[in-house]
Amino acid sequence: MRIIHRYLLREYLNMFILCSIGFLVLLVGNFLFEISNFLVDKRASLSVICLLVYYQIPYLMMDVFPAAVLFGVFLSLGRLSKDREMDVLRTSGLSFPRLTYPLLLVTFVLCIGAYFFNDYAVPAGNHRYEQEIRKMIYKDFIPFVQENVVIKGPQGRFFYLRRVNERTQEVEGVMIYQTEGRQYPIMITAATGRIEEQWWHLKNGHYYELDEDGYISTVVEFEELVEDVGEDLSFFTRFSKGVDEMSRAELKQKMLIYAKSGLSIASFAVTYHLKVARPFAGVVLAFLAVPFATLMPRYGRIWGMALSLLLIMIYFFMTVLFRELGVSGLVQPFWAAWIPNLFFLVIGIILLFRVIK
């Protein structure tokens, strides 16, 4: 690697780290503001508040990452363009692609790291955060109702509960899927149920046996079925996970089970694809920012900050919009996750060819 490449990378990484810290501080402040009423109502101690912030930092860092990359590229290359350093480097014989490829390569490596961070650290932090919130709710004995509870239970069973009321010990929209200890899987669905310790009294449902290919071979309809699940209801409400608390592997497993049961998996599928699209948004935005920054040599830093803010707002707006379209079924989950990235990538390619010419 040439000295000039190390110089460019140092400028970029310094700005990237500075922007990451700055944006993270802002998001932590906003997070505390959003939950301030809840914390006051629960009389949360300083140690609990710090713990909640600690568990949320991985999630907030993933929100910060694409913005920090975009601002880092704009501010670093914008300064070099404003000071005419980029012009000097290009007139010395270095082509624009050869000059900037290490920056894009390093950003790609950062995106790979962000992917694994998003798939392991973020779900773990979200799950711990939700557990702390539940502890605070349980402390005051407030009736607790959860929706869309998903968990792996005892004896290799997977449970989906559309609605759980722990105060009345009632459940709605029950699905139990079991593979362990059996030659072929079984699945039990029920409209409602009542729980007495480890015994579940399920009503108005069906008992399915599946063959080796996953197709239904036997169906038995029942008005009431008593099932021993091995644990009381608190086990399921305490250890259940939402989609933001699962890794891609866990989401994939749940999607396969729900698809066999006929349940909608749109929300799971969009989140599954977003777990890849979000981390790699960094390299897409860097690909866009590199030519943008060099097209404004006289006002690099001023225009860089203004355009970075505008572009990141458009990116997050498109991400939220297409996520909702994907969940509602209007757009395929894969495209709902990737259209914002592809949109900015196309713009980046067009601008890059313009700069090269």
Secondary structure, DSSP 8 states (H G I E B T S, - for coil): --HHHHHHHHHHHHHHHHHHHHHHHHHHHHHHHHTHHHHHHTT--HHHHHHHHHHHHHHHHHHHHHHHHHHHHHHHHHHHHHTTHHHHHHHTT--HHHHHHHHHHHHHHHHHHHHHIIIIIHHHHHHHHHHHHHHHHHHTT---EEEEEEEE-GGGEEEEEEEEETTTTEEEEEEEEE-TTSSS-EEEEEEEEEEETTEEEEEEEEEEEE-TTS-EEEEEEEEEEEEE-SS-HHHHHHH---GGGS-HHHHHHHHHHHHHHT---HHHHHHHHHHHHTTTHHHHHHHHHHHHHHT-SSSHHHHHHHHHHHHHHHHHHHHHHHHHHHHTTSS-HHHHHHHHHHHHHHHHHHHHHHHH-
